[in-house]
Amino acid sequence: MVGFREGDLKWIFDQTDQRDMLFDLRKDSLEKKNLAPGQPDLVARMRSRRQQEIDRCTTGTLVVSKE
């Protein structure tokens, strides 16, 4: 699994079953309601960000975000 936080949102990608999970931690701190199915544009942006991080790692430059 990999994931990112962006403000109150937390995105997780389960590589085992290729599943996206998206939670609004301000409203759902227990992460019970997966918002990913209703937010395809946001999920696509998070997946793109994940790929950018992978690309940076494979070129030898790791960027650590404090978000």
Number of C-alpha atoms within 10 A of each C-alpha: 11 10 16 17 17 11 10 13 15 16 21 19 19 12 10 7 8 8 11 22 17 25 21 20 16 11 11 13 11 10 15 11 14 15 18 18 10 10 11 12 10 14 20 13 11 22 18 12 14 16 12 13 16 14 13 13 12 10 9 8 11 12 11 7 7 6 8
